[in-house]
């Protein structure tokens, strides 16, 4: 499934074409005036028989060609030196020759910039033309032969649609009624005693207050919320291309957005009377592919209805996440901290890991807003919602699990890792479970009525199979896959899975939607799994036998207490023999086929680059795992090998000149536009510098070349240092006599009664055991800090290229024109690329920038790249030295 090609509005398309025409006119004019200047320079030299006159004529001509060069310090200085040469014969001929050479280079640099700007324009014209008419794919003949073979693979998958429909119908239209009273009793167990009851009442009050306020005239569709909803929907792989194109058109018109927001707020004011439109026709159900090539059943809502429901789902998601996050932050009565030596001592490990859990994993599927700084808890509707990127969360989870596993195994001698995956979660989630949970949380009755009407959508199953008559049936189970309400309902229900595991087993449940992970002592994992299984039965959920699994490292046998399947995350499989993650090469094969399918339909170079960057160029850390210290050098070598294989598979050709990314793009530029002298820098430099911004995953991997050779050494060193610290502390203690120990005791405990309670046996002369010394190593500051080891194992090392003095100087110049060009303000990858191509850039273009920002239609480029519109074009500005 290739990324959608955005469509320009007719007005913006017209303005873009005018700007391109003006650029071409400007280039022709510059080259004509440049030729005339060079003739005038030669004439001046012959007439005066004076090299200084020739250089002066050249200098003044350059200033006329480019008025902004008046601000060029080099030219200002040279003008003064030429004045000196008029009366000072010590300014030699050689020096004047050097001046002339510098000036001619400046002329040529400007020509090269204009040439690249013209190439940019041609590339953009090609992309715009692609959006209005189909063109010839860029794929080579070899590519096409391979793709023809792969079409069989796609047909086989499509042939399974009748079975997919049959399975969907067997679930979606068969209600699963769970006992609401049983759910209420089960969930109430998590709030024991008077303190727990009070905590639950406060949570319900916060939820109910928002629900009542929303029904009491609240306008939930602000500009920020609507923009977020549109952007979120554009990321939905199952939304039709036609609707995405319409949404992109909305984004280009602030007037249209304001009118839509007004209409949706008007519609929301009558929310109590909302109902599905045309229930007799039903929502058209189709089977659509996601980016992994998997078919999913999806129901098509009216676009205005889609935005309306999305906005409500987003608003409720923000509220429920905010309430629950605040709830577990302050409610130690319910969300208990791990064991610790005393209340007043800082629980360091829990402090770090709990905070990371709240920030990165807790209800990560839901958006959130910052709260206002005054009064009761309220969300600032004037700030756009934010949400964690699920790919980044999964990449972090791989590191988190691996780090936890290595620490636990080193400390306890054994560790278990468990994956639990709910079977057909979105499709099978019982409506009665959703409504019971929301009622338990304090959602008002009017909202429960609305949610029930949404859940019981009329679905027209006819369109799934072509030629089948309309078949409208009322949905009785499940929620639409990928819908905003799927996230809201699903996270609200599964929050209680997080809470149950934390209360009953004292563990954190790392969850990505319905995929949950545990890592820790095997007996605690077994207890957590038992708790999860018990709660799932009460909620009407089933864990997938095929997708759930576990591994236990160490001497204990917990095979009968944990799920027995294999452990996989992304393209990684857990090798139970070696205790390491390995890349599943069969999944890589499928991935390569999918990548080639995404690239093959591209009919313009910029659309190919856009597709490359989104599907290949960005290192897929969520699929392969980042090159982190916990995964080690062996994993990094595997990543390099896999991406080498991907590159060979995509660019492999009988033509030896096209066997890598650089030569492939250069060949396209030559074939399509006759551009034969394109520098490598133009291909890879970031767009803000005037390059094409082609991403290279090998750059990301190169930055982590110094990843840990042996991850296990970190814990080995920790345990050794811990033992040494104990021995030194014991040695110091033993060196004191009895009176010295008494004085030390009195200095620490001013109250002698307190001291006596600390040493019930009266023995103050025997140093603590090693077991007592290390008892709280995971929960308090320690002579040898365990968190430092955790932090080091979890780290993705980055070894930046050292910036040269010339690069730093030119970046400072660009940063003076506009902020954002400081060396450390660039990403690690961009810093690497800038330094890599800096020599070529200074030689051919006189600086790090390739194209003047004013020469290009930046707004069109932003939209075609799928970037959200804003009023600040300068954020993506492209600079030239003349600025």
Secondary structure, 3 states (H helix, E strand, C coil): CCCCCCCCCHHHHHHHHHHHHHHHHHHHHHHHHHHHHHHHHHHHHHHHCCHHHHHHHHHHHHHHHCHHHHHCHHHHHHHHHHHHHCCCCCCCHHHHHHHHHHHHHHHHHHHHHHHHHHHHHHHHHHHHHHHHCCCCCCCCHHHHHHHHHHHHHHHHHHCCHHHHHHHHHHHHCCCCCCCHHHHHHHHHCCCCHHHHHHHHHHHHHHHHHHHHHHHCCCCCCCHHHHHHHHHHHHCCCCCCHHHHHHHHHHHCCHHHHHHHHHHHHHHHCCHHHCCCCCCCCCEEEEEEECCCCCEEEEEECCHHHHHHHHHHHHHHHHHHHHHHHHHHHHCCCCCCCCCCCCCCCCCHHHHHHHHHHHHHHCCCCCCECCECCCCCCCECCCCCCECCCHHHHHHHHHHHHHHHHHHHHHHHCCEEEEEEEECCHHHHCEHHHHHHHHHHHCCCHHHHHHHHHHHCCEEECHHHCCCCCCCEEECCECCCCCCHHHHHHHHHHHHHHHHHHHHHHCCCCEEECCEEEEEECHHHHHHHHHHHHHHHHHHCCCECCCCCEEEEECCCCCCCCCCCECCEECCEEEECCCCEEEECHHHHHHHHHHHHHHHHCCCCHHHHHHHHHHHHHCCCHHHHCCCCCCCHHHHHHHHHHHHHHHHHHHHCCCCCCCCCHHHHHHHHHHHHHCCCCCCHHHHHCCHHHCCCCCCCHHHHHHCCCCCCCCCHHHHHHHHHHHHHHHHHHHHHHHCCCHHHHHHHHHHHCCCHHHHHHHCCCCCCCCCCCHHHHCCCCCCCCCCCCHHHHHHHHHCCCCCCCCCCHHHHHHHHHHHHHCCCCCHHHCCHHHHHHHHHCHHHHHHHHCCCCCCCHHHCCHHHHHHHCCCCCCCCHHHHCCCCCCC
